[in-house]
Structure formats: C-alpha cells, structure tokens
Amino acid sequence: MVKAVILVKSPKKLIAAKLGKMNFIYNSFPVSGQFDAVAFVEVKSLSEIREITTKIQMIPGVERTETMMEIQ
C-alpha cells in the first residue's frame, strides 16, 4: 500500500468535506496556516496518487496542492 498526505490550498470553506467524499481519501480536515485542508490517502500504487491529486486540482476553487509520500 502507498500512503500519502495531500495539502490543499483553497479559500472554499467546505473543501475538507468535499475531499472526504472522494475515493481512497480516508480522512480529511480543515487546517490553519499556508494550506486550508489536509487529505490522507491510501492506495495500491503510486500512479493512483497522481490520479487523486489531479482530481483534487480539478475541484473549483483549489489553487494548489502539495503531496507528501510515506517513506518506508
């Protein structure tokens, strides 16, 4: 399994709730600071992380994302 944390910059207030409804995101919540929400992802392959990140970036209002992968 591949785990990642995706940080999302979006002024939309409900962005964390939208993220939580996406497949493979098992937790999301709003945060303060440079980013507005965090999404925790667990998938079978690295390519799926890229697909999820692309889907997040297509949500209206998302300005940018940053992905951090778990290293073992």
Secondary structure, DSSP 8 states (H G I E B T S, - for coil): -EEEEEEEE---TTHHHHHHTSTTEEEEEE--SS-SEEEEEEESSHHHHHHHHHHHHTSTT--EEEEEE---
